Amino acid sequence: MNKYVEFVNKNRLILTIIFIITIIFSLLGVRQIKVGNDFNIFKVEGSQYEETMNEMEKYFSTTEQISFMVEFESNSLNIEIFNQMAKIQSNIETVENIKALNGPAPEKIPLDGSLTDISNINKNNINKLKEYYNTLSAMSPLVQKEGKIYGIYNIFPGDSFGLEEINKIENFLIENNYKYYATGDLYMQQKIGDYVKMILSFLPPAAFFLIFLVFRIKMGNIKATILAVLPAGIGAIWTLGLIGWFGGEVSIVTVLAPIFTIVIGSADGLHFISHIQEAKNEGYDRLSAITHTLKMVGIPMIVTTITSIAGFISLMFMNTEAINNLAIFASIGIGFAGIATWYILPLILTGKIKIKTHKEKEKSLSTGIKKLWGKKSIIILFALLFISIIFIPNLKNEFNLLMVYRSYTDIYKSFDKFMEINGGSVPVFGLIKTESNILSSENAKIILNYQKELEEKEAVSKTMSVYDLYSALNQRLFGKKQPEYPNNQLQIMLINNVLKQAPTNPVNNFLAENSNTSRMIIFPKSLKNADLKTIQQITNKFERDSNINIDVTGVQYLMYDLNQSMIKNQTGSLIIAFSLILLLLFITLKKIIPALISLIPIVSTVIILFGFLAISGISLNLITTTIFSITLGVGIDYAVHFTSVWKGYKEKGFTSEEAADKAYKYTSRPIIANAFGLAIGLSAMLLSPLQIHVYVSTMMWVSMITAVFLSLSVLPTILRKLK
């Protein structure tokens, strides 16, 4: 350590210039960062639902749908409202990259057995238009409910359709004072970009500020606090710069990487500066204080950085692009923060900067934890483990599009309104294939029965297929009393001819007749696993009982697939993480017994965190699983820090009890400060518009409080007994 400190002291100028260059280079890279909004990052590699989506795209070009619902204050449809609907539809049709649009005012509508131009709709025949919409039933783009009328515009977008096109539609509706709601998986994906930009620009600085406040209380002066948090801030800048220069995208998951870097990466800086202050209290001069600190905590800092990285690297076991990217970015960030601690802090401290010593009075929290040493801490530990193990079987593994957003966001409110008025919001799809004529009455009967059984279940609010449309047109064109599918090929051909006369054929997005393929839209009553499972089970039953192949798919089924593999993947991730951490502990402590003992707090914390999820009802999902990595990476830092210092005092000739007392005095302040800094720092995520980020903050508090309690009570209780 002496040679390293001497090297830094002698080469301060060149090292400072290199540092300034890296910061400038990184800031330029930050400007290159792109925001990703593709929910396909949540898919599981090799998913059967993804294969079905790709196949469906071959036939229908797009697997997405966006819906706008415009509200009108009226008890019934009149010509004035219809003209307003026509105006909206005409405007949407001018937007580029739309493959098809199903709305309440297409250019031609089948009335009186023929297609009627909407310009001919007037007060005299508006009632016939109402009758036509009524015959469409669930497929009707016009809904009358609670004294209001709603026009629904279903957009099937092209490949290049994105946020720009959405904004054009919304700007028109806003400028003309229309009250509207919007939903659909693609709409949610495109809008998430706005939230990610806000989070990226606001939450990392907020987390940095909160950690600064906590550290300021513990460090005693502003200068020491700035130095303690500086490496984490530098690590975050280097990481974002690297992402920008290599063309990486920041998603709703990877946006957490700079926050984790700041929050977790601050640990080494805190420990380093805390021990510098301790060394100054003991009479060390400027250079010798740095050398002494590096000898005491230099190796533990390296180990804790590596263990924090190991916690995130274990997420690579999760077979999902979103989590894999987070694991890489967060690991790089924490590594950069560790490097910055060794590089920047000695570089600054070898200069003329002076840090005031800080003699902190023993706080009630530190004193209170120490009073729990012995049987009390063991009893509390076993009680927490017992309660957790009882509730763990109730653990949920739920993740869907709606769970991403908080209830006050416009997206969440629109989803609720669509469910209330339209009976569906975000659909899933059924891809239907057969070797015989897809439009035959025999095949139609099977699919209509399939739809009927789905709608009879609580899991489904409504379904829509080409067979519904043909049934409705059959009623209108041939005077049937109620919608029913044509029972002969001639009627089917006549309906086909009517549809082909329409400027935009509404069945094009439901039927690929030459390939004997069609697709239907299914609106689940919720996006929960149970409802999606019910739909899948009914689909499997109909496939077995007929010669028709039906495969369900959709973005939500990609998430459903992810949910099914979550517990298995989390188990594998934890096994890898514990194995890596145990190996690193053994290398650091050079003895297997202290290494195994140091694992006790973190293993117990993980079990208790699982129990908390089960009790609170928070799901184990793609986002909450990251907290286990933080818990492993950070929680083990406390155990390593305490056990390393305890071992150091033991090697100086102190007894186990004396070594535990001295280690507690030496480590309790930075450990408590770091834990509360982490929890309070991640409390910035309570300001996020995304519900998944709120869960992260809540879980962080539970894991940090548990890890601190166990590392500073149970761990010393056991170490005191070792000879």
N, C-alpha and C positions, 0 to 999 in steps of 0.2 A: 504493500500500500504506500510505503514511503516513496518508492520510485515513481509510482503513478502520480502522486501529489506533486512531486518535484517536476515531473514532465509537464503537467498542466501549468504549474507556476512559471516555468521557463518559456512556455510557448503560448502564453495568453493571447498575444496579438493575432497570430495566425489562426488559432482556434476560434477566436471571436469573429474574424473575417469569414471563416468557413460557416459558422453558425448563422451570420447575417445572410449569406448567400442562400443557405438552405431555407430560411424563412421567406425570402423574396421569391425563390423558386416555387415554394409550396403555395404561397398566396396567389401566384399566377395560375397554378394548377387548380385552386379552388374555383376560379372563374370558369373553368372548363367543365365543371360537374354537371351532369345531366340528371334529371329527375325521372325515374322509372315508374310506370303506373300499370304494368302488366301483371294481372293476378295469376298468370300461368306460372309465376315463380313459386306458387304454393303447391304445384302439382308434384305427385310422387313419380319418380322415374319409372317408366314401364307401366303406367296406369292403363287399365283396360278402358277407362272412361276417356282418356286422352286419345286413344286409338279410335274410339267411336266418333269423337269430335272431329278428328282429322278426316275420317271417312265421310261424315256428314258434310263437311266443307267441300268435298269433291262434287257433291250433287247440288248443293244449295249455296255455294260460294261463301256464305257467312254463317257463323254459329252464334252470332250475337243479336241482341234486340234492345232497343231503347224505346221507352214509352213516355210520352208527355200527356198529362191529363189536365184539361183546361176547365175551370169551374165557371158556370153561368148562373146568375141569380134569377131563376124562373121555375115555376111549377110544371111547365110543359113546354115542349118544343114549338117555337113559332118561326116565322120566316126571317125575322130580324136576327134571332140567335143562329139559325142555320146559315145565314149569310156571313155572320161572324166566323162560324166554323169553317166555311169555305175559304174565307180570307186567310185564316191561319194555315189551312192545308195548302193553299196556293203558295204561300210564303215558304213553307217547309220544303215543298217540291223544287224550289229554286236553289236550295242548298246543295252543294256538290257532294259527291261520294255517297249518295243514298241509292241503294239498289232497288228498294221497294218501300212504299208507304201505304199502310192500311189506316184509313181515317174515316170520319163520319161524312166527308164531302168529296168523294172521288169525282172525276170528270163525268162519269156516267153511272147511273144506278138502275138496276132492274125493277121496273114498275109496269104493271099491266101486261106482263108477258114479254116485255122488250126493254132494251136499254134506253133510259131517258137521260138527256143531258141535264146536269144540275142547274144550268141557267134557266131551264124550263120549270124548275120547282117554284111554286108560288103559293099564295094563301089557299087556293082552291084544291091543290093536290098534296099539301103538306101532311095531311092525315094519312095518305097512302104511304108516305115516307116513314111515318111513325110505325105503321103496320109492318113495313119491310124490316125496320130495325128490330121490332119485337120478334119477328120470326127467326132472326139470327141468334137470339138467346145469348149464350155465353160468348159468342163471337161478335156481338154487337159492339161497335165503337162508340155507341152513345148509351149512357146510363142515366136514368132518372132516379134520384134518391134523396130523401130528407128535404124535399122542397127545392132541390137544385138539379141542374142538368150538367153532365160532364161529357165533354168530347175527348175521346182517347185516340191518340195518334201513335201507332206502332211503327217504328222505323227499323228497317233491316239495312244496316250500314254496309258500305263497301270497305275494302281493305284500308283505304287511306282516311277513313272517317275518324275524327279525333276531337280534341278539345276545342279547336277553332270552329268546327261545324256546330258543336253543341252551344258554344257561346253565341253564334249567330242566331240560332233559334231562340235561345233564352233572351237575348237582347231585344229581339222583335217583340216577344211576349211582354217583357218589362216595359218597353217604350209605349206599348199600346194598352198598358194597365190591365193586362189579363192576369188573373190569379191562376197559377199553374203548379203542378207537381210533376216531378220527373224521377224515373227509376230505371232499372235494368242493370245487368252485370257490367256492360260496357260503360254505362253512365257512371256507375260507382268507381270503375277503374280510372276513367278519365279525370274525374273530380278529385280523386285521391292525390293527384299531383299538386293541386293547390295546397292541400293540407301538409304534404311533405315539405314543400318550400317554406311554409310558415314554421313548421317544426324545426327545420334545419337552421333557419335564421334566428329563431327565438329561444328554443329550449336549451341548446348547448351553452349559450351565454348565461341563461337563467340558472342552469345547474352549476356552472362555474361560480357564479355570484353567491349562491346558497352555500356551497362548500367553503368559499372564502369566509363567509360570516361565521360558520361553525369553527373553522380553523383559527380565526382571529380570536375567538374566545379562549381557545385552548393554548394558542401560541403566546399570547400576551402582548404582542405588538404587531403593527401592520407590516413592517419590513420582513419579519420572519414569516408571516402568513403569505405574503406575496411570493417569497422564495419557495415555500412549501407547495403551493398550487401551480407554480410556474411550469415545472416539467410536464404536468398533465395537459396544460393548455398548449404547450409546444407540441406534445405528442398528437393532440387532436388536429392541429394545423398541418403537421407533416402527413398525417393519415389522409385528411381530406385532399391535400395537394396531390398525394400519390394516386388517389382514386380519380381525381380530375385528369391528371396527365395520362393515365392508362385507359381513359375512356370508360371508366366504371359508372354505373348508374346507382343512384340512391333511391331506395324503395321505402315503403312503410316499415320494413323490417331493418334494413341496413342503415336507416337514418338514426338508429339507436347506437351505432358504432362510435361516433364522436362523443355521445353522451356517456357511454360506458367507458371510453378512454379517459375522459375527464374525471369521472367519478371513481373508477377503479385505479387509474394511473396515478391519482393523487396520493395513494398510500405510501409509496416509496419516498416521495418528497416530504411528506409529513414525518415519517420515521427519521429521515436523514436530518432535517432541521431540528426536530425535537432532541435528537442525540447530540447535535452540535451545541444546543443550549445547555444540555446536561454536562457536556465536556467543559464548556466555558464556566459553569458553576463549580466544576472540580479543579479549575485553575489552569487548564490547557490554553496555550496561545493559539494564534490564528491557524497556522499550518498544522501544528500537532493536534489541534481539535479535529480537523478534517481527517487526518491519518487515523486518529483514535476511533472516530465514528465509523470510518470504512472498515477498520479491523473488527469492530463490534457488530455492525449490521450490514456490511457490504455484501457478504455471501448470502445472509438471509434475504436481502433485498433482491439479489439475483434469483434466488430460489422462489421467492414469492411472485416475482414477475413471471417466471417460467410456469409456476403452478396456476397462476391466473390465466396464462395463455393456454395451458393444458385443459382448463375447464372449458374454454371456448372451442379448442381444437376437437374436443370430444363430440361437439355438435356436428362435426363432419360425418358422424355415423348416421345422422338424420338424412334420409334420402330425399332432400328437398333443396332446390336451388336457393331459395330465400334464406334459409338457415345456414347453408354452406357459405354463402356470401357474407353473412353477418359474422360467422366464425372467423373467416379470413380477415375481414376489415377490423374487427375488434381485437383480434390477436396481434395484428400489425400495430394498431394504435397503442395497446398496452406495452408491447415491445418497445415502441418509440418512446413512450413515457418513461420506461425503465432506463433506456439509453440516455434520455435527456437528464435524468436524475444524476447519473454518473458523469455526464459530460458537462452540463450547464451549471449545476450547483457548485462543483469544485472550481469551475472556471470563474464564477462570480465571487465565491468565498475566498479564493486566493488573492483577490484584489484588496482594496482598502475598505471595502464595505464592513460595517460593524453591526453585529446583531446583539441586541440586549439579552442578557441572561434572564431567565424567567423561572422564578421559584413559585410554583403554583401550590396553593394550599390543597391539602387532600380533600377532594370533593366528596359530598355525601353519597353520590352514586358509586364511586370507587370504593369508599368505605363500606357501603351497604353490600356490594358484591362480595367483598372479602369476608364479611361476617357470615356468608353462606358456605364458606369452606367447610369440608367435612361431610357428615351424614346429611345435612340439610340439602346440599347441592345434589347429592346422589338420589335422595328421595324425590326431589323436584324433577330431576331428569327422568327417572323411571315412571313418574306420574304422567309426564308429557308424552313419553314414548307409548305408554299403555293407551292413553286416550287417542293418540294418532293412529296406532295400529288398528284400533276398533273401527275407526271411521274411514280408513283408507279404501276399503272395498266399495264405498259410495263415491269414489272419485269419478268425475265426468271427464270425457275427452271430446269436447264440443268446440268447433270453430266454423264460422260461416261468414258470409259477406256482411250481414247486418251487425255481427258482433264487433266489427272493426270500429263502428262509429258510436259516438255518445248520443244520448236521446235528444239533446237539444240541437243537433245538427240538422240542416235542411234535408240531407239525404235520409236520415232516420225518420224524420217527420213525413217525408214523401212516401217512404215505404209503408208506414202505418196507414196513410190516407189511401194509397192504392189498395191495400188489403181490405180496408173498410168499404170502399166504393166498388172496386173492380173484382174483389174476391181473389186477387193475386197480384204479386209485384214482380219478383225475380223468378222467371220460369226455368224449368229444366226441359229437356227435349227427349222425345222418343223417336228413334230412327227405325222405320218399318221397311222391311224388305221381303219380297216373295218371288217365287219363280213364275207364278201365274199372273194374270192381269191384276195389277194393283187396285184398279177401280171396280173390279167385279163385285156384284152384290154379296157373294159369299165372303170375300175378304172384308168388305165393308161391315158386314154383320159381326164378324169376329172382332174387328177393331172398335166398333161402337159398343159392343159388350165389354171390351177391355176398358174403354173410357167410363162406361157406366159403373163398373166395379171399382175403379179408382175413385170416382166421385162419391161413391157410397161410403168410402173410408174417411175417417176424421183427418187423415194425413193430406188430403187433396181438396182444394176449394173448387177448381174447375179445370177442364181440359178443352183443347181446341184442335181440330183436325180438318183435313180437306173433306172428310166424310160429313162433318157437320155443315159445311158450306153447301155441299151438293144436296144434302137433305133439305136445307132451308130454301134453296133455289127450286128444288122439286116442288115444294109447297106453293111457292109464288108463281111458278110458270105453268104448273099443271093443276092448280086449284085444289090441292090436298088440304084436308082439315088441319093437319099438323105436320111438322117437319118429319119426313121419312125418306130414307135413301131410295133412289130409283130401283125398281125391281127388274128392269130390262136394259139391254145395252143401247137401244135406240134412244131412250130418255137420257142416258148418260152422255151419248154423243151430242144430243141437242143442247144440253147444259154446257158441254165443252165449247160448242159453237158460240153460245151467248157470252161465255167468259172470254173467249178469244177476241170478241169484238170490243171488249173494254180496253181503253188506252193502257192501263196497267193491270195485267191479269193477276188477281189476288191469290191465285193458287200456285203461282210460280215459286213461292217460298215454302210451299208445303208439298209439292208434287213434282217428281221427276219420272213422268209416265213411261218414257222409253226404257228406263232402267228398272221399272216396277218397284220404285222406291218412293216413300213419302216420309214426312216427319210430322209429329204432332207436338203441341206445346202443353206442358203440364204445369199447373201452378200449385205448388205445395202450400199448405196452410201456414207452415213455418219453414225455416231452413234448417231445422234440427235434424240430427242423425236419425232419430226414430222415424220421422216422416219420410225421409229419403230411403230408409231401409224398407219401409212398408211398400213404397212405390216399386223398389227393386224386386221385392218378393212377389208382388202381384204380376209384375212383368215376367219373371221367371216361370210362374205358373202358366201364363198364357202361351209362352213359348213352347212349353212341354206339351200343351194340349192342342196345338195347331201347327200348321205348316208355315206359319209366318214367323219371321225372325224380328224380334223387337229388342233394341238396345237403348237404354237410357243414358243420357250424358248431360253435360253442362258444366259451367265453372264451379257451381256448388258441389257437383259430384266429384270434381277433382279434390275439393276440400274434404268431402266425405271420405274419400280414399285416404287422404292424409290423416284424418282423425282415426281411422281404423288401425293405422300403423303406428300411432303416436306412442302408446304405452310400450310396445315392443322396441321402438327406436330409442325411447327415453331410457329404457332398461339397459340397452346396449351401450348408449352414450355414457351412462353412469358407471358401468363396469369398466369401460376404457379409462374414464377420468380417474376413478379410484386407483386403478392399477398404475397409471402414470404418476399420480401424486404420491402413492406409497413408495414407488421407486425413487422419486426425487427426495422424499423424506429420508430414506435410508442412505442415499448418497450424501445428503447434507449432515445428518446426525451420526452417521457411521455405526449406528446400533439399531437393531431391529425392534427392541422393546420400546424405546422412546418413540420410534417411528410409528409403531402400531398405536401407542397411547395417543399420539398427536392426531390420529385419524378419528378418535372417538368423538370429539366435538363436532366435526364436520359430517360424519355419518349420521349422528343423532339429529343434527340440524336438517339434513335432507329428509329424514323420516318425518320429523315434526312439520316441515314445510308441506309434504304430501298430505299430512293430516289436516293442516290448515286449509288447503285447497278443498279437501273433501267436506270439511265442516262449513266453510264459507260459501260453497257452491261455485267457486271460480273454477273454470275448466282447465284441465291440462291440455294446452294446445300449442300451436307453433310459436306463439309469443311468450307465454308464461314459462315454457320450458327453458328459455334463456336465463331465467332467474336461478335455476338450479346450477347452471354453469358459473354464474357470478358467485353464488353461495359457495360452490366448491373452490373456485379460484381465490376468492377473497377470504372466506371463512378459514381456509387452511393457512392463509397468511398469518392470522392471529396465533394459531397454534404453533406454526413454525417460529414466529418471532418470540413467543414466550418460551418454548422449549429450547431454542438455540441459546437464549440468554441464560436460562436455567442451567443448561449444560456448561456454558462458559464459566459460571460461578462455581459449579461443581468441580470443574477442572482446576480452579484456583484453590481448592481445598475446603470449600464450604460444605456443610452437611446438606442433605436434600431439602430439609425444612428451611434452613437459612437461604439456600439458593432460590427456593420458591418465593420467599419473602422479598428478596432483592430483585428477582426477576419481575415480580408483580409491581414493585415500586418503579422499576425502570420502564416497563412496557404498558402498564394499565392506561396511562394518560394518552399516548398516541393511538392505542387500540380503540379506546372508547371514542376518542375524537374522530378517528377514521371511520368507525362504524356509523356514528351519527352523521358524519359528513356525507358518507355514501347514501344513507337513507334520506337525509334532508336534501341532498343534491338531486337524487332521483325523484324527489317530491315535485320538482319542476314539471314532471310528466303529468301531474294532476291538472296542469293547464292545457294539456293536449286535447284536441277535439276527438281523439281516437280513444275508445274505451279500452282497447287492448293495452295502451300505454298506462292508463290508470291502474290496471291490474298489476303491471310491473312495479309501480311505485308502492302499492299496498304490500305486495309480496316482499319487496326489499326491506321494508320496516320489520316484518316478521322474521326474516332470515338473519338480518343484522343483529337484532336484539337477542335472538336465540344464540347466534354464533359468539357474541361477546360474553353473554352469561356463561356459556359452557366453557369457553376458552379461558375465562378468568376465575372460574369457580371449580368446575369439575376437573379440568386439566391440572391445576395446581394441587387439588386434593389428592389426585392419584400420584403425581410426581413427588410429592412430599414423602410418600411411603416407599419410594425406591431407594435402594441402598447404593 
